[in-house]
Amino acid sequence: MQELVYLSDAKLRQFVPEGRPLTWLRRLTRARMDVTTPAGGGGVEVELAEAQNEQGVPSRLAAVMKHLDERSLWYQDPEARAGRWVYFEAAFNTVVVETGESSRTVLFLDSTATGAIESERNRIGLLLHGSAHHLRVDISPTISRMSLYGIVGSGLHMAMRRLETTPALPAAERLLETEIEPVELPGAERNRFLARFIQASSMSRETAAWMRGYARVTMRADLPEHRAGLPSVLAATPLYVEYAHDLPE
């Protein structure tokens, strides 16, 4: 049995069986609009039962996982760039961020990207970001006060633009710089900020849990090797994340 932590229904619906996409989509989203006389009123009936019965979430997820297993890259592959699907196995600290009155972003922060010994380090730190609406487990918001800076419309950037309290990541308060002017970050500064999130997570390994899954890359944030041991970061938005109790091997 899989113990899911996160599942994006929207991403799951992006995958359509080859050879009959129009038929499948039509059955999935078919709507019948009954327009009557003004005296009788009108109505809209959305019929999803057929599609839901024939192809439920578990079977669709299994089919999509098989598809991605044949086509995805390992997340530390040098070819893992924006738009590519990657498979990952890592120990994550999970943080839920309030990004608005009714909006929450969940961040999965790799805890194995930096270490005291070179052999313990991964070349790339993984940062997963997505809507907390897709979580399958209860995680209370960790960061309750957020300042919105410069970059509009991105839960990822809003969540990471300023980190004011992080109970789950005790090292973060010391490592992250919070007094930054409210302007859009240049690329290098943004990359350094992402790397400090991963560095903070690596110093809080006692709260990290091993997980695996698939995600689509949104950004690769590379840093020069001489930047104080900070890792390069791969940011991605997950299709699904599950606990991996059999790891590390």
Summary of the structure (lengths in Angstrom):
residues: 249
radius of gyration: 20.7
end to end distance: 18.9
largest distance: 77.5
contacts: 721
relative contact order: 0.19
helix: 29%
strand: 29%
